[in-house]
Amino acid sequence: DIEHLKDLASEAPVIRLVNLILQRAVEQRASDIHIEPFESQLKVRYRIDGVLHEAEAPPSSSSAAVISRVKIMARLDIAERRLPQDGRIMLRIQGKELDLRVSTVPTSFGESVVMRLLDRQTINFDFPSLGFDGERLDEFLDVLERPHGILLVTGPTGSGKTTTLYTALSRLNTAERKIITVEDPVEYQLEGINQIQVKPSIGLDFAGALRSIVRQDPDVIMIGEMRDLETCRIAIQSSLTGHLVLSTLHTNSAAASITRLLDMGVESYLIASTVNGILAQRLVRRLDPATREAFDAPPELIAEHGLERFTDERP
């Protein structure tokens, strides 16, 4: 059965089909590719600007071959279909060097595959290009450039938290500072920064990695996510001993981050003495510059949506 799957996944039509799925994702600037088997169809969807769009469905008979092909490319075990697996694909499409993070999970009708696309060449770690400007950028940089304490970036999954932190690290990355990160996964390689990939399978988790790096004489520590109380406590201790700590939380607002830390068991006086700032962010879809049209919103529409503070129409 396994050899048959390998043979199917190595056939030219299947290889062309998977390559076409990847190529179309790049053309449409998708951030994620979803390949989902159902009872009578194999569904392919692309997440574009935060919204899933359904693509042309491949033949349902190709489900096993397509999924096996992706698993082979990601160097996963195609014989293991009962447990989730994570892998990585590095390839070049249309002149772009792409890094794809692959996740598979077993479902009722087969394995569901999700691929996160990371385009290393087009990413620009620059605050203005991310939408930071004016007073908001000044406030963020004021917190970022403090010598010690904790800076948290919060928001739902896919809201750009890691990109914001990478941009912050790029700004802090000078010859006078040693920067170490602990991530799961390491999404982009930053020159001059020591990046650690956690590997729970061998016992290297966030807390374990943090305990080691505080003895590496860092100036700045970036933690991919505050996941548990032990990680939070090590981060707080690091900030109290003169380190700048950057990290993320999955909360919907800046205020909710305080509640989350309290719920995890962090004492309130430690939060007050170490957290310098919390940034809550979302990705906002932009109109196509080639087709967008100017629109002057009437005062009543501005008031209806509570947008007075963003305009000159203030009471």
C-alpha positions as CSV (number, residue, x, y, z in Angstrom):
1,D,0.0,0.0,0.0
2,I,2.8,2.4,0.9
3,E,4.8,1.6,-2.2
4,H,1.6,2.1,-4.3
5,L,1.1,5.5,-2.7
6,K,4.7,6.4,-3.5
7,D,4.2,5.3,-7.1
8,L,1.0,7.4,-7.4
9,A,2.7,10.5,-5.9
10,S,5.6,10.1,-8.3
11,E,3.5,10.1,-11.5
12,A,3.9,13.1,-13.7
13,P,0.2,14.1,-13.6
14,V,0.2,14.3,-9.8
15,I,3.4,16.2,-9.7
16,R,2.0,18.7,-12.3
17,L,-1.2,19.0,-10.3
18,V,0.6,19.8,-7.0
19,N,3.0,22.2,-8.7
20,L,-0.1,23.9,-10.2
21,I,-1.7,24.3,-6.8
22,L,1.5,25.9,-5.5
23,Q,2.0,28.1,-8.5
24,R,-1.6,29.5,-8.3
25,A,-1.1,30.2,-4.6
26,V,1.9,32.3,-5.4
27,E,0.2,34.1,-8.3
28,Q,-2.7,35.0,-6.0
29,R,-0.5,36.0,-3.1
30,A,-2.0,33.4,-0.8
31,S,-0.7,33.1,2.7
32,D,-2.0,29.5,3.2
33,I,-3.1,26.6,1.1
34,H,-5.7,24.2,2.4
35,I,-6.1,20.7,0.9
36,E,-9.0,19.0,2.5
37,P,-10.5,15.5,1.6
38,F,-14.2,15.0,1.9
39,E,-16.5,12.1,1.1
40,S,-17.0,13.0,-2.6
41,Q,-14.4,15.7,-3.3
42,L,-10.9,17.0,-2.6
43,K,-11.3,20.7,-1.7
44,V,-8.5,23.2,-2.3
45,R,-8.7,26.7,-0.8
46,Y,-6.4,29.6,-0.6
47,R,-6.3,32.2,2.2
48,I,-5.8,35.6,0.5
49,D,-5.8,38.8,2.6
50,G,-7.2,36.8,5.5
51,V,-10.1,35.3,3.7
52,L,-10.4,31.7,2.3
53,H,-11.2,31.4,-1.4
54,E,-12.2,28.1,-2.9
55,A,-10.1,27.0,-5.9
56,E,-10.9,24.6,-8.7
57,A,-11.2,21.2,-7.2
58,P,-9.0,18.3,-8.4
59,P,-10.6,14.9,-9.0
60,S,-11.6,13.3,-5.8
61,S,-9.8,10.1,-6.9
62,S,-6.5,12.0,-6.7
63,S,-6.8,12.7,-3.0
64,A,-4.4,10.1,-1.7
65,A,-1.8,10.8,-4.4
66,V,-1.9,14.6,-4.0
67,I,-1.6,14.4,-0.2
68,S,1.2,11.8,-0.5
69,R,3.0,14.0,-2.9
70,V,2.9,16.9,-0.5
71,K,4.1,14.7,2.3
72,I,7.0,13.4,0.3
73,M,8.0,17.0,-0.6
74,A,7.9,17.9,3.1
75,R,9.8,14.7,4.0
76,L,7.0,13.4,6.2
77,D,6.2,9.7,6.8
78,I,3.6,8.8,4.2
79,A,2.9,5.6,6.1
80,E,1.8,7.5,9.2
81,R,-1.8,8.6,8.6
82,R,-3.1,8.4,12.2
83,L,-1.1,11.2,13.8
84,P,-0.6,14.8,13.0
85,Q,2.8,15.7,11.3
86,D,4.7,18.9,10.6
87,G,7.2,19.4,7.9
88,R,8.8,22.0,5.6
89,I,9.2,22.5,1.9
90,M,11.9,24.7,0.3
91,L,11.4,25.4,-3.4
92,R,11.6,28.0,-6.1
93,I,8.5,29.1,-7.9
94,Q,8.4,31.9,-10.6
95,G,11.8,33.1,-9.5
96,K,10.8,33.3,-5.8
97,E,12.5,31.3,-3.0
98,L,9.6,30.0,-0.9
99,D,9.5,28.4,2.5
100,L,6.4,26.3,3.1
101,R,5.4,25.1,6.5
102,V,3.3,21.9,6.2
103,S,0.9,20.6,8.7
104,T,-1.2,17.4,8.3
105,V,-3.9,16.1,10.6
106,P,-6.1,13.0,10.2
107,T,-9.8,13.6,9.5
108,S,-12.8,11.3,8.8
109,F,-12.0,11.2,5.1
110,G,-8.2,11.3,5.1
111,E,-5.5,13.7,5.9
112,S,-6.1,17.4,5.8
113,V,-3.1,19.4,4.7
114,V,-2.4,23.1,5.3
115,M,0.7,24.8,3.9
116,R,1.8,28.3,5.2
117,L,3.7,30.2,2.5
118,L,6.7,32.4,3.6
119,D,8.2,34.5,0.8
120,R,11.6,35.4,2.0
121,Q,12.4,37.8,-0.9
122,T,9.3,40.1,-0.7
123,I,9.1,40.5,3.1
124,N,10.2,43.9,4.2
125,F,10.9,44.4,7.8
126,D,10.2,48.1,7.9
127,F,7.7,49.8,10.2
128,P,6.2,52.2,7.7
129,S,5.5,49.4,5.2
130,L,3.6,47.6,8.0
131,G,1.4,50.6,8.5
132,F,3.2,52.1,11.5
133,D,3.5,55.8,11.3
134,G,3.1,59.1,13.2
135,E,2.3,59.1,16.8
136,R,1.7,55.4,17.0
137,L,5.1,54.6,15.7
138,D,6.8,57.0,18.0
139,E,5.0,55.4,21.0
140,F,6.0,51.9,19.9
141,L,9.7,52.9,19.4
142,D,9.8,54.6,22.8
143,V,8.9,51.3,24.4
144,L,11.1,49.2,22.1
145,E,14.2,51.2,22.8
146,R,14.1,50.9,26.6
147,P,17.0,48.8,27.9
148,H,14.9,46.3,29.9
149,G,11.3,45.2,30.5
150,I,8.7,43.3,28.5
151,L,7.0,44.3,25.2
152,L,4.0,42.2,24.2
153,V,2.4,42.1,20.8
154,T,-1.1,40.5,20.8
155,G,-3.8,39.5,18.4
156,P,-5.4,36.5,16.8
157,T,-3.5,33.9,14.7
158,G,-2.4,35.4,11.4
159,S,-2.6,39.0,12.5
160,G,1.1,39.7,11.8
161,K,2.5,39.5,15.4
162,T,5.7,37.7,14.4
163,T,6.3,40.1,11.5
164,T,6.0,43.0,13.8
165,L,8.5,41.4,16.2
166,Y,10.9,40.6,13.4
167,T,10.8,44.2,12.3
168,A,11.5,45.3,15.9
169,L,14.4,42.9,16.1
170,S,15.8,44.2,12.8
171,R,15.8,47.7,14.2
172,L,17.5,46.6,17.5
173,N,20.0,44.4,15.6
174,T,23.3,46.3,16.0
175,A,26.9,45.3,16.9
176,E,26.4,46.5,20.4
177,R,23.5,44.1,21.2
178,K,23.3,40.3,21.4
179,I,19.8,39.1,20.4
180,I,18.5,35.6,20.9
181,T,15.1,34.3,19.9
182,V,13.2,31.1,20.9
183,E,10.6,30.3,18.3
184,D,8.2,27.6,17.1
185,P,8.8,27.7,14.2
186,V,11.7,30.0,13.1
187,E,9.8,31.7,10.2
188,Y,12.6,33.9,8.8
189,Q,16.3,33.8,9.3
190,L,17.6,37.1,10.5
191,E,21.3,37.8,9.9
192,G,23.3,38.4,13.1
193,I,20.6,37.1,15.4
194,N,20.8,33.7,17.3
195,Q,17.5,31.9,16.6
196,I,16.5,28.7,18.4
197,Q,13.8,26.4,17.1
198,V,12.0,24.6,20.0
199,K,11.7,20.8,19.6
200,P,9.3,19.4,22.2
201,S,10.0,15.9,20.9
202,I,13.5,16.0,22.4
203,G,12.5,18.0,25.4
204,L,13.5,21.4,24.1
205,D,10.5,23.6,24.9
206,F,10.2,27.4,25.4
207,A,11.0,27.2,29.2
208,G,13.9,24.9,28.7
209,A,15.4,27.0,26.0
210,L,14.9,30.2,28.0
211,R,16.7,28.8,31.0
212,S,19.7,28.1,28.8
213,I,19.9,31.4,26.9
214,V,19.8,33.6,30.0
215,R,23.4,32.2,30.5
216,Q,24.4,33.3,27.0
217,D,24.7,37.0,28.0
218,P,21.9,38.3,25.8
219,D,20.8,41.9,25.6
220,V,17.5,41.2,23.9
221,I,15.4,38.1,24.1
222,M,12.5,37.3,21.8
223,I,10.0,34.5,22.8
224,G,7.7,33.3,20.1
225,E,4.8,33.0,22.4
226,M,4.1,33.2,26.2
227,R,2.4,29.8,26.4
228,D,2.6,28.8,30.1
229,L,3.3,30.1,33.6
230,E,6.9,28.8,33.6
231,T,7.8,30.6,30.4
232,C,6.2,33.8,31.7
233,R,8.1,33.6,35.0
234,I,11.5,33.2,33.2
235,A,10.6,36.1,30.9
236,I,9.8,38.3,33.9
237,Q,12.9,37.3,35.7
238,S,15.0,38.0,32.6
239,S,13.4,41.5,32.3
240,L,14.1,42.2,36.0
241,T,17.8,41.3,35.5
242,G,18.3,43.9,32.8
243,H,17.1,42.2,29.6
244,L,14.6,43.5,27.0
245,V,12.1,40.8,26.3
246,L,9.8,40.7,23.3
247,S,6.9,38.2,23.0
248,T,3.4,37.5,21.8
249,L,0.1,36.5,23.3
250,H,-3.1,35.3,21.6
251,T,-5.6,37.8,23.0
252,N,-8.1,40.0,21.2
253,S,-7.0,43.3,22.9
254,A,-4.2,44.9,24.8
255,A,-6.3,44.9,28.0
256,A,-7.1,41.2,27.7
257,S,-3.4,40.5,27.8
258,I,-3.2,41.6,31.5
259,T,-6.2,39.3,32.3
260,R,-4.5,36.4,30.4
261,L,-1.2,36.8,32.4
262,L,-3.2,36.9,35.7
263,D,-5.1,33.8,34.7
264,M,-1.9,32.0,34.0
265,G,-0.8,32.8,37.6
266,V,1.5,35.8,37.1
267,E,1.4,38.1,40.1
268,S,0.0,41.6,39.4
269,Y,2.9,43.4,41.0
270,L,5.3,41.6,38.6
271,I,3.2,42.6,35.6
272,A,3.1,46.2,36.8
273,S,6.9,46.3,37.3
274,T,8.0,44.6,34.1
275,V,5.5,45.1,31.2
276,N,6.5,48.3,29.4
277,G,3.9,48.2,26.7
278,I,1.3,46.0,24.9
279,L,0.5,46.4,21.2
280,A,-2.8,44.8,19.9
281,Q,-2.9,44.6,16.1
282,R,-5.0,43.3,13.2
283,L,-4.3,42.9,9.5
284,V,-6.5,45.2,7.4
285,R,-7.2,44.4,3.8
286,R,-6.3,47.2,1.4
287,L,-8.1,48.1,-1.8
288,D,-6.3,47.5,-5.1
289,P,-4.4,50.7,-6.0
290,A,-5.3,50.2,-9.7
291,T,-9.0,50.0,-9.2
292,R,-9.9,51.9,-6.0
293,E,-11.9,55.1,-6.1
294,A,-11.9,58.0,-3.7
295,F,-15.0,58.4,-1.5
296,D,-15.8,61.3,0.8
297,A,-17.8,59.9,3.7
298,P,-20.6,62.1,5.0
299,P,-20.4,63.2,8.7
300,E,-23.3,60.9,9.6
301,L,-21.6,57.8,8.2
302,I,-18.4,58.7,10.1
303,A,-20.3,59.2,13.3
304,E,-22.2,55.9,12.8
305,H,-19.0,53.9,12.7
306,G,-17.2,55.9,15.4
307,L,-14.5,57.1,13.2
308,E,-14.4,60.8,14.2
309,R,-10.9,60.4,15.8
310,F,-9.5,59.4,12.4
311,T,-10.8,62.5,10.6
312,D,-11.1,66.2,11.0
313,E,-14.9,65.8,11.6
314,R,-14.4,66.0,15.4
315,P,-17.1,67.4,17.7
